[in-house]
Amino acid sequence: MSLSEYLYGIPESDPDLYATRDIDAIARRWDSKAALWDLDLEDKSGHLNDNDAYGRFIELGRRLVLDRQKQCSTGSLVDLGCGTGAVLTEFSTYFDKSIGIDISQEMLNVAASKCIRNAEWCLDDVFEGAWCRRKHIAVLSRGILLSHYGEILAQLLIAQTVKALAPGGFALFDFLSTEAPEASKILAPNKTYFCPEWLITQAKLLGSRGAVVAGSPIDRVRYLILKD
């Protein structure tokens, strides 16, 4: 039995499902996970917190915010693939406005029930939504969104993000790294593992003025930082 079947009662995702962006089918998968998602995030020994991946994302994001606290206080934050709003819970107070975007209505229902300050929720496809036609001081995405959708769509999302960043803004994405030990990759067998240098190169080609990868080379989950 796969981890996905054990935890949520659904089979591991088919990579083609994400590559072809079958949004309705993907949304149904995430709808089925919504009720247990926060409990899994709270489990420090669970798969979502392998090697403290979630905690490291929050710590890194907070450092980036505090480095530009004045800009954040008058600007907006977008959380792509926001799920149940865990990231916005941590960061919304630093921003004038926070926007959570997800394709799962059930995830958004849980997020809205938390009454997070200055947050609004949008049921939308991050690859086609209106979010990237506005300027934001920060774009966050925790949940290996890049690794779910593969190289071509990762390039599209990075290009959209670069264009959407306000002067002095930043973006933070987590992703699965090719440099991680093979034994650790069993936790996410059907996802795209990115070469960190490839992501940096693509980000620069797509217009990012500053792109770096954070995290140890042996970490399964690492972090792409884009700066305007």
MIDOSE-1310 file (N, C-alpha, C; in nm, 2 decimals, decimal comma, always signed):
residues 228
msls	+0,08/-0,12/+0,00/+0,00/+0,00/+0,00/+0,09/+0,12/+0,00; +0,06/+0,22/-0,09/+0,13/+0,34/-0,10/+0,10/+0,43/+0,02; +0,19/+0,53/+0,04/+0,17/+0,63/+0,15/+0,04/+0,71/+0,13; +0,01/+0,74/+0,01/-0,11/+0,82/-0,02/-0,24/+0,73/+0,01
eyly	-0,23/+0,60/-0,03/-0,35/+0,52/+0,00/-0,36/+0,50/+0,15; -0,25/+0,49/+0,22/-0,26/+0,47/+0,37/-0,32/+0,59/+0,44; -0,27/+0,71/+0,40/-0,31/+0,83/+0,47/-0,45/+0,89/+0,42; -0,47/+0,88/+0,29/-0,59/+0,95/+0,24/-0,69/+0,86/+0,16
gipe	-0,65/+0,73/+0,15/-0,74/+0,64/+0,08/-0,75/+0,66/-0,07; -0,64/+0,72/-0,13/-0,64/+0,74/-0,27/-0,50/+0,70/-0,32; -0,49/+0,65/-0,45/-0,36/+0,60/-0,50/-0,26/+0,72/-0,52; -0,14/+0,68/-0,54/-0,04/+0,79/-0,57/-0,08/+0,86/-0,70
sdpd	-0,05/+0,98/-0,71/-0,09/+1,06/-0,83/-0,01/+1,02/-0,96; -0,08/+1,02/-1,07/-0,02/+0,99/-1,20/+0,05/+1,12/-1,25; +0,18/+1,12/-1,28/+0,25/+1,24/-1,33/+0,17/+1,31/-1,44; +0,11/+1,23/-1,53/+0,04/+1,28/-1,65/-0,08/+1,37/-1,61
lyat	-0,13/+1,34/-1,49/-0,25/+1,41/-1,44/-0,21/+1,56/-1,42; -0,09/+1,58/-1,37/-0,04/+1,72/-1,35/+0,02/+1,78/-1,48; +0,09/+1,70/-1,55/+0,15/+1,75/-1,68/+0,04/+1,80/-1,77; -0,07/+1,73/-1,78/-0,18/+1,77/-1,87/-0,28/+1,87/-1,80
rdid	-0,25/+1,90/-1,68/-0,33/+1,99/-1,60/-0,48/+1,96/-1,60; -0,51/+1,84/-1,57/-0,65/+1,80/-1,55/-0,70/+1,85/-1,42; -0,74/+1,98/-1,42/-0,77/+2,06/-1,30/-0,88/+1,99/-1,22; -0,98/+1,95/-1,28/-1,09/+1,89/-1,20/-1,05/+1,77/-1,13
aiar	-0,97/+1,68/-1,20/-0,93/+1,56/-1,13/-0,83/+1,59/-1,02; -0,74/+1,68/-1,04/-0,64/+1,72/-0,94/-0,71/+1,78/-0,82; -0,81/+1,87/-0,85/-0,89/+1,93/-0,74/-0,96/+1,82/-0,65; -1,01/+1,72/-0,72/-1,08/+1,61/-0,64/-0,98/+1,54/-0,55
rwds	-0,85/+1,52/-0,59/-0,75/+1,46/-0,51/-0,73/+1,54/-0,38; -0,71/+1,67/-0,40/-0,69/+1,76/-0,29/-0,81/+1,78/-0,20; -0,93/+1,78/-0,26/-1,05/+1,78/-0,18/-1,05/+1,67/-0,08; -1,00/+1,55/-0,12/-1,01/+1,43/-0,04/-0,91/+1,43/+0,08
kaal	-0,81/+1,52/+0,06/-0,70/+1,54/+0,17/-0,73/+1,65/+0,27; -0,83/+1,73/+0,24/-0,85/+1,85/+0,32/-0,87/+1,83/+0,47; -0,96/+1,73/+0,50/-1,00/+1,71/+0,63/-0,88/+1,67/+0,73; -0,78/+1,60/+0,67/-0,67/+1,56/+0,75/-0,54/+1,64/+0,74
wdld	-0,55/+1,74/+0,65/-0,42/+1,81/+0,61/-0,36/+1,88/+0,73; -0,43/+1,95/+0,81/-0,37/+2,02/+0,92/-0,32/+1,93/+1,02; -0,39/+1,82/+1,05/-0,34/+1,72/+1,14/-0,20/+1,66/+1,10; -0,19/+1,64/+0,97/-0,06/+1,59/+0,91/+0,05/+1,69/+0,92
ledk	+0,01/+1,82/+0,90/+0,11/+1,93/+0,92/+0,16/+1,94/+1,06; +0,07/+1,91/+1,16/+0,11/+1,92/+1,30/+0,19/+1,80/+1,35; +0,19/+1,70/+1,27/+0,27/+1,58/+1,31/+0,42/+1,60/+1,27; +0,50/+1,62/+1,37/+0,64/+1,65/+1,34/+0,72/+1,53/+1,29
sghl	+0,66/+1,41/+1,30/+0,73/+1,30/+1,25/+0,67/+1,25/+1,12; +0,57/+1,32/+1,07/+0,49/+1,28/+0,95/+0,57/+1,31/+0,82; +0,51/+1,26/+0,71/+0,58/+1,28/+0,58/+0,59/+1,42/+0,54; +0,49/+1,51/+0,58/+0,49/+1,65/+0,54/+0,60/+1,73/+0,61
ndnd	+0,65/+1,67/+0,72/+0,75/+1,74/+0,80/+0,89/+1,66/+0,79; +0,90/+1,58/+0,69/+1,03/+1,51/+0,68/+1,15/+1,60/+0,68; +1,24/+1,58/+0,77/+1,36/+1,67/+0,78/+1,32/+1,81/+0,81; +1,20/+1,83/+0,88/+1,16/+1,96/+0,92/+1,14/+2,05/+0,80
aygr	+1,09/+2,00/+0,69/+1,08/+2,08/+0,56/+0,98/+2,19/+0,58; +0,87/+2,17/+0,65/+0,77/+2,28/+0,67/+0,83/+2,39/+0,76; +0,89/+2,35/+0,87/+0,95/+2,45/+0,96/+1,06/+2,53/+0,90; +1,14/+2,46/+0,81/+1,25/+2,54/+0,75/+1,20/+2,64/+0,65
fiel	+1,09/+2,60/+0,58/+1,02/+2,70/+0,49/+0,97/+2,82/+0,57; +0,91/+2,80/+0,68/+0,85/+2,91/+0,76/+0,97/+3,00/+0,81; +1,07/+2,94/+0,86/+1,19/+3,02/+0,91/+1,25/+3,10/+0,80; +1,27/+3,04/+0,69/+1,34/+3,11/+0,57/+1,24/+3,22/+0,53
grrl	+1,12/+3,19/+0,51/+1,02/+3,30/+0,47/+1,02/+3,41/+0,57; +1,02/+3,39/+0,70/+1,02/+3,49/+0,79/+1,14/+3,58/+0,79; +1,26/+3,52/+0,76/+1,38/+3,60/+0,75/+1,37/+3,70/+0,63; +1,31/+3,65/+0,52/+1,30/+3,73/+0,40/+1,20/+3,84/+0,42
vldr	+1,09/+3,81/+0,49/+1,00/+3,92/+0,52/+1,05/+4,02/+0,61; +1,12/+3,98/+0,72/+1,18/+4,08/+0,81/+1,29/+4,17/+0,75; +1,35/+4,12/+0,65/+1,45/+4,20/+0,58/+1,39/+4,31/+0,50; +1,26/+4,31/+0,47/+1,19/+4,41/+0,40/+1,05/+4,44/+0,46
qkqc	+1,05/+4,45/+0,59/+0,93/+4,46/+0,67/+0,85/+4,58/+0,63; +0,91/+4,70/+0,61/+0,83/+4,82/+0,57/+0,76/+4,80/+0,44; +0,83/+4,74/+0,34/+0,76/+4,71/+0,21/+0,65/+4,62/+0,22; +0,67/+4,51/+0,31/+0,56/+4,41/+0,32/+0,44/+4,47/+0,39
stgs	+0,46/+4,57/+0,48/+0,34/+4,62/+0,55/+0,25/+4,70/+0,47; +0,29/+4,74/+0,35/+0,20/+4,82/+0,26/+0,18/+4,74/+0,13; +0,23/+4,62/+0,12/+0,21/+4,54/+0,00/+0,13/+4,41/+0,02; +0,12/+4,33/-0,08/+0,04/+4,21/-0,08/+0,13/+4,09/-0,09
lvdl	+0,08/+3,98/-0,03/+0,14/+3,85/-0,03/+0,04/+3,75/-0,11; +0,10/+3,67/-0,20/+0,02/+3,57/-0,26/+0,08/+3,43/-0,22; -0,01/+3,34/-0,18/+0,03/+3,21/-0,15/-0,03/+3,11/-0,26; +0,05/+3,06/-0,34/+0,01/+2,97/-0,45/+0,00/+2,83/-0,41
gcgt	-0,12/+2,77/-0,43/-0,15/+2,64/-0,37/-0,15/+2,65/-0,22; -0,24/+2,74/-0,17/-0,24/+2,77/-0,03/-0,30/+2,66/+0,06; -0,37/+2,57/+0,00/-0,42/+2,46/+0,09/-0,51/+2,51/+0,20; -0,49/+2,47/+0,32/-0,57/+2,51/+0,43/-0,53/+2,64/+0,50
gavl	-0,44/+2,71/+0,44/-0,40/+2,84/+0,49/-0,29/+2,84/+0,59; -0,22/+2,73/+0,61/-0,12/+2,72/+0,71/-0,01/+2,83/+0,69; +0,03/+2,86/+0,57/+0,14/+2,96/+0,55/+0,09/+3,10/+0,57; -0,04/+3,13/+0,53/-0,09/+3,26/+0,55/-0,11/+3,29/+0,70
tefs	-0,14/+3,18/+0,77/-0,15/+3,19/+0,92/-0,02/+3,25/+0,98; +0,09/+3,21/+0,93/+0,22/+3,25/+0,98/+0,26/+3,39/+0,93; +0,21/+3,43/+0,81/+0,27/+3,55/+0,75/+0,17/+3,67/+0,73; +0,04/+3,65/+0,74/-0,06/+3,75/+0,70/-0,04/+3,88/+0,78
tyfd	+0,00/+3,87/+0,90/+0,01/+4,00/+0,98/+0,12/+4,09/+0,94; +0,21/+4,04/+0,85/+0,32/+4,13/+0,81/+0,28/+4,21/+0,68; +0,16/+4,18/+0,62/+0,13/+4,24/+0,50/-0,01/+4,31/+0,51; -0,02/+4,41/+0,42/-0,15/+4,48/+0,41/-0,26/+4,39/+0,36
ksig	-0,23/+4,30/+0,27/-0,32/+4,21/+0,22/-0,26/+4,08/+0,18; -0,33/+3,97/+0,21/-0,28/+3,83/+0,17/-0,39/+3,76/+0,09; -0,34/+3,69/-0,01/-0,43/+3,62/-0,10/-0,39/+3,47/-0,11; -0,48/+3,38/-0,08/-0,45/+3,24/-0,09/-0,52/+3,19/-0,21
idis	-0,45/+3,12/-0,30/-0,51/+3,06/-0,42/-0,49/+2,91/-0,42; -0,60/+2,84/-0,45/-0,60/+2,69/-0,46/-0,71/+2,64/-0,55; -0,69/+2,52/-0,61/-0,79/+2,46/-0,69/-0,89/+2,38/-0,61; -0,86/+2,36/-0,48/-0,95/+2,27/-0,40/-1,04/+2,35/-0,32
qeml	-1,17/+2,34/-0,34/-1,27/+2,42/-0,26/-1,27/+2,37/-0,12; -1,25/+2,24/-0,10/-1,25/+2,19/+0,04/-1,13/+2,24/+0,12; -1,02/+2,25/+0,06/-0,90/+2,31/+0,13/-0,93/+2,46/+0,16; -0,99/+2,53/+0,07/-1,02/+2,67/+0,09/-1,13/+2,69/+0,20
nvaa	-1,22/+2,59/+0,21/-1,32/+2,60/+0,31/-1,26/+2,59/+0,45; -1,16/+2,50/+0,46/-1,09/+2,49/+0,59/-1,01/+2,62/+0,62; -0,94/+2,68/+0,52/-0,87/+2,80/+0,53/-0,96/+2,91/+0,57; -1,07/+2,93/+0,51/-1,16/+3,04/+0,54/-1,22/+3,03/+0,68
skci	-1,23/+2,91/+0,73/-1,28/+2,89/+0,87/-1,19/+2,94/+0,98; -1,07/+2,97/+0,94/-0,97/+3,02/+1,04/-0,97/+3,17/+1,06; -1,05/+3,24/+0,97/-1,06/+3,38/+0,99/-0,93/+3,45/+1,00; -0,84/+3,42/+0,91/-0,70/+3,48/+0,91/-0,71/+3,63/+0,87
rnae	-0,64/+3,71/+0,95/-0,65/+3,86/+0,93/-0,60/+3,89/+0,79; -0,68/+3,99/+0,73/-0,64/+4,05/+0,60/-0,63/+3,94/+0,49; -0,69/+3,83/+0,50/-0,67/+3,72/+0,40/-0,80/+3,71/+0,32; -0,78/+3,68/+0,19/-0,89/+3,65/+0,10/-0,85/+3,52/+0,03
wcld	-0,95/+3,45/-0,02/-0,93/+3,31/-0,07/-0,99/+3,31/-0,21; -0,92/+3,25/-0,30/-0,95/+3,25/-0,44/-0,94/+3,10/-0,50; -1,06/+3,05/-0,55/-1,06/+2,92/-0,61/-1,02/+2,94/-0,76; -0,90/+2,90/-0,79/-0,84/+2,93/-0,92/-0,72/+2,84/-0,95
dvfe	-0,69/+2,84/-1,08/-0,58/+2,77/-1,13/-0,46/+2,87/-1,13; -0,35/+2,84/-1,06/-0,24/+2,94/-1,05/-0,18/+2,97/-1,18; -0,19/+2,88/-1,28/-0,12/+2,90/-1,41/-0,21/+2,99/-1,50; -0,33/+3,02/-1,46/-0,41/+3,10/-1,55/-0,48/+3,21/-1,47
gawc	-0,46/+3,22/-1,34/-0,53/+3,32/-1,26/-0,49/+3,46/-1,28; -0,57/+3,55/-1,23/-0,54/+3,70/-1,25/-0,43/+3,74/-1,15; -0,39/+3,66/-1,06/-0,29/+3,70/-0,96/-0,16/+3,76/-1,02; -0,12/+3,70/-1,13/+0,01/+3,74/-1,19/+0,00/+3,87/-1,27
rrkh	-0,12/+3,93/-1,29/-0,13/+4,05/-1,36/-0,13/+4,17/-1,26; -0,10/+4,14/-1,14/-0,09/+4,25/-1,04/+0,05/+4,23/-0,97; +0,10/+4,34/-0,91/+0,23/+4,34/-0,84/+0,21/+4,30/-0,69; +0,30/+4,22/-0,65/+0,30/+4,17/-0,51/+0,44/+4,18/-0,45
iavl	+0,45/+4,21/-0,33/+0,58/+4,22/-0,26/+0,64/+4,08/-0,23; +0,55/+3,98/-0,22/+0,59/+3,85/-0,19/+0,50/+3,74/-0,25; +0,56/+3,64/-0,30/+0,49/+3,52/-0,36/+0,55/+3,40/-0,29; +0,46/+3,32/-0,22/+0,51/+3,20/-0,15/+0,44/+3,08/-0,20
srgi	+0,50/+2,97/-0,20/+0,44/+2,85/-0,24/+0,51/+2,73/-0,17; +0,44/+2,68/-0,07/+0,49/+2,56/+0,01/+0,40/+2,44/-0,02; +0,46/+2,33/-0,06/+0,38/+2,22/-0,10/+0,43/+2,15/-0,22; +0,56/+2,18/-0,25/+0,63/+2,13/-0,37/+0,55/+2,14/-0,50
llsh	+0,49/+2,26/-0,52/+0,40/+2,29/-0,64/+0,48/+2,27/-0,76; +0,61/+2,32/-0,77/+0,69/+2,30/-0,89/+0,71/+2,15/-0,92; +0,73/+2,07/-0,82/+0,76/+1,93/-0,84/+0,64/+1,85/-0,87; +0,52/+1,90/-0,84/+0,40/+1,83/-0,89/+0,38/+1,85/-1,04
ygei	+0,41/+1,96/-1,09/+0,38/+2,00/-1,23/+0,49/+1,98/-1,33; +0,61/+1,96/-1,29/+0,72/+1,93/-1,39/+0,78/+2,05/-1,45; +0,88/+2,02/-1,53/+0,97/+2,13/-1,58/+0,90/+2,24/-1,66; +0,82/+2,20/-1,76/+0,76/+2,30/-1,85/+0,67/+2,40/-1,77
laql	+0,59/+2,34/-1,68/+0,50/+2,43/-1,61/+0,57/+2,50/-1,50; +0,68/+2,44/-1,45/+0,76/+2,52/-1,35/+0,82/+2,64/-1,41; +0,86/+2,63/-1,54/+0,91/+2,75/-1,61/+0,81/+2,85/-1,62; +0,68/+2,81/-1,66/+0,57/+2,90/-1,67/+0,55/+2,98/-1,54
liaq	+0,54/+2,90/-1,43/+0,51/+2,96/-1,30/+0,62/+3,05/-1,26; +0,74/+3,02/-1,28/+0,85/+3,11/-1,24/+0,85/+3,24/-1,33; +0,82/+3,23/-1,46/+0,80/+3,35/-1,54/+0,69/+3,44/-1,49; +0,58/+3,38/-1,46/+0,47/+3,46/-1,40/+0,50/+3,53/-1,27
tvka	+0,57/+3,45/-1,19/+0,61/+3,51/-1,06/+0,71/+3,63/-1,07; +0,81/+3,61/-1,16/+0,90/+3,72/-1,18/+0,83/+3,84/-1,23; +0,74/+3,83/-1,32/+0,67/+3,95/-1,37/+0,58/+4,01/-1,26; +0,53/+3,93/-1,17/+0,44/+3,98/-1,06/+0,50/+4,04/-0,94
lapg	+0,64/+4,03/-0,93/+0,70/+4,08/-0,81/+0,72/+4,23/-0,82; +0,68/+4,30/-0,72/+0,70/+4,45/-0,71/+0,85/+4,48/-0,68; +0,89/+4,60/-0,70/+1,03/+4,63/-0,68/+1,07/+4,60/-0,53; +1,18/+4,53/-0,52/+1,22/+4,48/-0,39/+1,16/+4,36/-0,33
gfal	+1,07/+4,30/-0,42/+0,99/+4,18/-0,37/+1,07/+4,05/-0,38; +1,01/+3,95/-0,33/+1,07/+3,82/-0,33/+0,97/+3,71/-0,35; +1,02/+3,59/-0,39/+0,94/+3,47/-0,40/+1,01/+3,36/-0,34; +0,94/+3,27/-0,28/+0,99/+3,15/-0,21/+0,91/+3,03/-0,25
fdfl	+0,98/+2,93/-0,32/+0,91/+2,80/-0,35/+0,99/+2,69/-0,29; +0,93/+2,59/-0,25/+1,00/+2,46/-0,21/+0,99/+2,37/-0,33; +1,09/+2,28/-0,34/+1,09/+2,18/-0,45/+1,17/+2,06/-0,40; +1,15/+1,95/-0,48/+1,23/+1,83/-0,45/+1,36/+1,83/-0,53
stea	+1,47/+1,80/-0,47/+1,60/+1,81/-0,52/+1,66/+1,68/-0,57; +1,72/+1,68/-0,69/+1,79/+1,56/-0,75/+1,91/+1,52/-0,66; +1,96/+1,61/-0,58/+2,08/+1,58/-0,51/+2,05/+1,50/-0,38; +1,92/+1,49/-0,35/+1,89/+1,41/-0,22/+1,92/+1,27/-0,24
peas	+1,95/+1,20/-0,12/+1,98/+1,06/-0,13/+1,86/+0,98/-0,19; +1,89/+0,88/-0,27/+1,79/+0,80/-0,34/+1,69/+0,74/-0,24; +1,74/+0,70/-0,12/+1,65/+0,64/-0,03/+1,54/+0,73/+0,02; +1,56/+0,86/+0,02/+1,46/+0,96/+0,07/+1,35/+0,99/-0,04
kila	+1,38/+0,95/-0,16/+1,29/+0,98/-0,27/+1,16/+0,89/-0,27; +1,16/+0,79/-0,19/+1,05/+0,70/-0,19/+0,92/+0,77/-0,13; +0,94/+0,88/-0,06/+0,83/+0,95/+0,00/+0,75/+1,02/-0,11; +0,81/+1,05/-0,22/+0,74/+1,12/-0,33/+0,79/+1,06/-0,46
pnkt	+0,74/+0,94/-0,50/+0,80/+0,87/-0,61/+0,76/+0,92/-0,75; +0,64/+0,99/-0,76/+0,59/+1,03/-0,89/+0,60/+1,18/-0,91; +0,70/+1,24/-0,85/+0,71/+1,39/-0,86/+0,84/+1,42/-0,94; +0,85/+1,54/-0,98/+0,97/+1,59/-1,05/+1,08/+1,63/-0,95
yfcp	+1,20/+1,58/-0,96/+1,31/+1,62/-0,88/+1,40/+1,71/-0,97; +1,42/+1,83/-0,92/+1,49/+1,93/-0,99/+1,64/+1,95/-0,95; +1,72/+1,97/-1,05/+1,86/+2,00/-1,03/+1,86/+2,15/-0,98; +1,91/+2,18/-0,87/+1,91/+2,32/-0,82/+1,97/+2,42/-0,92
ewli	+2,08/+2,38/-0,98/+2,14/+2,48/-1,08/+2,05/+2,50/-1,20; +1,97/+2,40/-1,24/+1,88/+2,42/-1,35/+1,77/+2,52/-1,31; +1,72/+2,51/-1,19/+1,62/+2,61/-1,15/+1,68/+2,75/-1,15; +1,80/+2,77/-1,10/+1,86/+2,90/-1,09/+1,88/+2,95/-1,23
tqak	+1,93/+2,87/-1,32/+1,95/+2,91/-1,46/+1,82/+2,95/-1,53; +1,72/+2,87/-1,51/+1,59/+2,91/-1,57/+1,53/+3,04/-1,52; +1,54/+3,06/-1,39/+1,49/+3,18/-1,32/+1,56/+3,30/-1,38; +1,69/+3,29/-1,40/+1,77/+3,41/-1,45/+1,73/+3,43/-1,60
llgs	+1,71/+3,32/-1,67/+1,67/+3,34/-1,81/+1,53/+3,40/-1,83; +1,45/+3,37/-1,73/+1,31/+3,42/-1,73/+1,30/+3,56/-1,66; +1,41/+3,62/-1,63/+1,41/+3,76/-1,59/+1,43/+3,79/-1,44; +1,46/+3,69/-1,36/+1,48/+3,71/-1,22/+1,62/+3,78/-1,20
rgav	+1,62/+3,89/-1,12/+1,74/+3,96/-1,09/+1,83/+3,89/-0,99; +1,77/+3,80/-0,92/+1,85/+3,73/-0,82/+1,78/+3,60/-0,79; +1,85/+3,49/-0,81/+1,79/+3,36/-0,79/+1,89/+3,27/-0,72; +1,85/+3,21/-0,60/+1,94/+3,13/-0,53/+1,86/+3,01/-0,47
vags	+1,93/+2,90/-0,44/+1,87/+2,79/-0,38/+1,92/+2,77/-0,23; +1,83/+2,76/-0,14/+1,87/+2,74/+0,00/+1,85/+2,60/+0,05; +1,92/+2,56/+0,15/+1,90/+2,42/+0,20/+2,03/+2,34/+0,18; +2,05/+2,24/+0,26/+2,16/+2,15/+0,24/+2,15/+2,06/+0,11
pidr	+2,26/+2,04/+0,05/+2,26/+1,95/-0,07/+2,20/+1,81/-0,05; +2,20/+1,77/+0,07/+2,14/+1,63/+0,10/+2,00/+1,64/+0,14; +1,94/+1,76/+0,15/+1,80/+1,77/+0,18/+1,71/+1,73/+0,06; +1,61/+1,65/+0,09/+1,51/+1,61/-0,02/+1,43/+1,73/-0,06
vryl	+1,39/+1,82/+0,03/+1,32/+1,94/+0,00/+1,41/+2,06/+0,02; +1,42/+2,14/-0,09/+1,50/+2,26/-0,09/+1,42/+2,38/-0,13; +1,48/+2,50/-0,14/+1,40/+2,62/-0,15/+1,46/+2,71/-0,26; +1,38/+2,75/-0,35/+1,42/+2,84/-0,46/+1,37/+2,98/-0,41
ilkd	+1,47/+3,08/-0,41/+1,44/+3,22/-0,37/+1,46/+3,30/-0,50; +1,36/+3,38/-0,53/+1,37/+3,48/-0,64/+1,35/+3,62/-0,58; +1,44/+3,71/-0,63/+1,44/+3,85/-0,58/+1,42/+3,94/-0,70; +1,34/+4,04/-0,68/+1,33/+4,14/-0,79/+1,46/+4,23/-0,79
